[in-house]
């Protein structure tokens, strides 16, 4: 399976090497999360069990899921490191 992922990464890097191509990707990662995106946007859909009814609890659950996916390596979001203190502050306001 990892060979397929590495082959896909290499194909996308090769296709976007000159910067003149549009690339779209879609699929499912090793954890069953749905992935889709293009040169402009990327989306990852992950299942959240027992969705809270209160908006504040839902926001907290979504942030926790995002942080879990980053810790697991499913998401590589370097800019999120810069914003992590802001995210933590927002969680305290909820």
C-alpha positions as CSV (number, residue, x, y, z in Angstrom):
1,X,0.0,0.0,0.0
2,X,2.8,2.5,0.9
3,X,4.3,1.8,-2.6
4,X,1.1,3.1,-4.1
5,X,1.1,6.2,-2.0
6,X,4.8,6.9,-2.9
7,X,4.0,6.3,-6.6
8,X,1.1,8.8,-6.4
9,X,3.2,11.4,-4.6
10,X,5.9,11.0,-7.3
11,X,3.4,11.3,-10.1
12,X,1.9,14.5,-8.6
13,X,5.3,16.0,-8.0
14,X,6.3,15.2,-11.6
15,X,3.1,16.6,-13.0
16,X,3.3,19.8,-11.1
17,X,7.1,20.3,-11.6
18,X,6.8,23.1,-14.2
19,X,3.9,24.8,-12.4
20,X,1.8,24.9,-15.5
21,X,-0.4,21.9,-14.9
22,X,-3.7,21.5,-13.0
23,X,-3.7,18.4,-10.8
24,X,-6.8,17.0,-9.0
25,X,-6.6,14.1,-6.6
26,X,-9.2,12.0,-4.8
27,X,-9.2,8.8,-2.8
28,X,-9.1,7.2,0.6
29,X,-6.2,7.3,3.0
30,X,-4.9,4.4,5.1
31,X,-7.3,5.3,7.9
32,X,-10.4,5.4,5.7
33,X,-10.6,9.2,5.5
34,X,-11.8,10.6,2.2
35,X,-9.3,12.9,0.4
36,X,-9.9,15.3,-2.5
37,X,-8.2,18.4,-3.8
38,X,-6.6,20.3,-6.6
39,X,-3.9,23.0,-6.9
40,X,-6.0,25.5,-5.0
41,X,-7.8,23.5,-2.3
42,X,-7.5,20.2,-0.4
43,X,-10.2,18.5,1.7
44,X,-10.0,15.6,4.1
45,X,-13.2,14.1,5.4
46,X,-12.9,12.1,8.7
47,X,-15.6,10.4,10.7
48,X,-16.5,11.9,14.1
49,X,-18.5,9.6,16.4
50,X,-21.1,10.8,18.8
51,X,-21.4,14.3,17.3
52,X,-22.3,16.8,20.1
53,X,-25.5,18.8,19.8
54,X,-24.1,22.0,21.3
55,X,-22.1,24.1,18.9
56,X,-19.3,24.8,21.4
57,X,-18.8,21.1,22.1
58,X,-18.8,20.4,18.3
59,X,-16.2,23.0,17.7
60,X,-14.0,21.5,20.4
61,X,-14.5,18.0,19.0
62,X,-13.6,19.2,15.5
63,X,-10.4,21.0,16.7
64,X,-9.4,17.9,18.7
65,X,-10.0,15.7,15.6
66,X,-7.8,18.0,13.5
67,X,-5.0,17.9,16.1
68,X,-5.3,14.1,16.3
69,X,-5.0,13.8,12.5
70,X,-2.0,16.1,12.5
71,X,-0.4,14.0,15.3
72,X,-1.1,10.8,13.4
73,X,0.6,12.3,10.3
74,X,-2.6,12.2,8.2
75,X,-2.4,16.0,7.9
76,X,0.8,18.0,7.3
77,X,-0.1,21.6,8.1
78,X,3.1,23.6,8.8
79,X,1.1,26.9,9.1
80,X,-1.0,25.4,11.8
81,X,2.0,25.4,14.1
82,X,2.0,29.2,13.9
83,X,-1.8,29.2,14.6
84,X,-1.9,26.6,17.3
85,X,-1.7,29.2,20.1
86,X,-4.6,31.0,18.5
87,X,-6.6,27.8,18.3
88,X,-5.9,27.0,21.9
89,X,-7.1,30.5,22.9
90,X,-10.3,30.1,20.9
91,X,-11.0,26.8,22.6
92,X,-10.8,28.6,26.0
93,X,-13.4,31.1,24.8
94,X,-16.0,28.4,24.1
